[in-house]
Amino acid sequence: MILTRGMEGCLYVFPLSSWKRVEEQLEGLPLTDAGSRAFVRFFYSGANKARLDNQSRVSVPQTLRAFAGLDSDVIVAGAPGRLELWNPDRWEAAITAVQDNPPNPDLLVNFVA
């Protein structure tokens, strides 16, 4: 699996199969676009390969723990193609932000029948 920096200050955990698809998308970004280059640097520079230990735990590098503000308690949230690891306070803030300002209904038109 691959652990890397995520959006909103969380960490993303990708299985290798999903990570390969992410890499393909990142490789398709235009090299001439400064924003694309910056995003690729952000995403790749934090990427670390990880394995489950004998007790099914993952060791998260200190640099990633510091980025995500992870101490003792961690929220593990499922997302399409990945898991997200959150500091509980950041998780609560992110969920509250969505509740207070829901996504544009057009984004959900094909999601809700």
C-alpha positions, -999 to 999 in steps of 0.1 A, spaced: 0 0 0 10 36 -4 5 64 22 7 100 11 -5 135 19 -42 140 12 -65 169 8 -78 189 38 -49 178 60 -56 140 61 -35 111 47 -45 89 19 -38 51 19 -40 35 -15 -38 -2 -24 -11 -6 -50 -37 -12 -77 -54 21 -70 -21 39 -67 -11 28 -102 -42 45 -116 -34 76 -96 1 76 -111 -13 73 -146 -35 104 -140 -7 124 -125 16 115 -154 -11 129 -177 -10 163 -161 6 190 -183 43 195 -174 40 231 -187 13 240 -160 29 253 -128 -2 243 -107 0 207 -120 37 205 -113 31 218 -77 4 193 -71 25 164 -84 53 175 -61 30 177 -31 15 143 -38 46 123 -47 70 138 -22 49 125 6 44 90 -8 57 61 12 53 24 6 39 5 37 30 -30 47 9 -44 74 29 -59 103 20 -93 119 -7 -76 140 -22 -58 109 -8 -24 118 8 1 95 37 23 106 31 59 95 63 79 89 68 109 113 67 134 84 32 122 74 20 120 110 31 156 115 14 167 83 -19 152 93 -16 161 130 -19 124 140 -11 117 176 -29 89 195 -64 89 181 -70 85 144 -102 84 124 -101 59 95 -126 68 68 -134 48 37 -134 66 3 -135 53 -33 -102 35 -40 -85 46 -8 -87 50 30 -83 84 47 -65 88 80 -77 119 100 -69 138 131 -103 137 150 -106 175 152 -99 179 115 -124 152 107 -151 169 127 -143 202 110 -144 187 75 -177 169 82 -192 201 97 -181 221 67 -199 197 44 -231 198 65 -230 236 67 -222 241 30 -234 210 10 -220 203 -24 -237 217 -55 -267 194 -63 -255 191 -99 -225 171 -86 -249 146 -71 -274 143 -100 -261 108 -111 -254 97 -75 -289 99 -60 -316 82 -80 
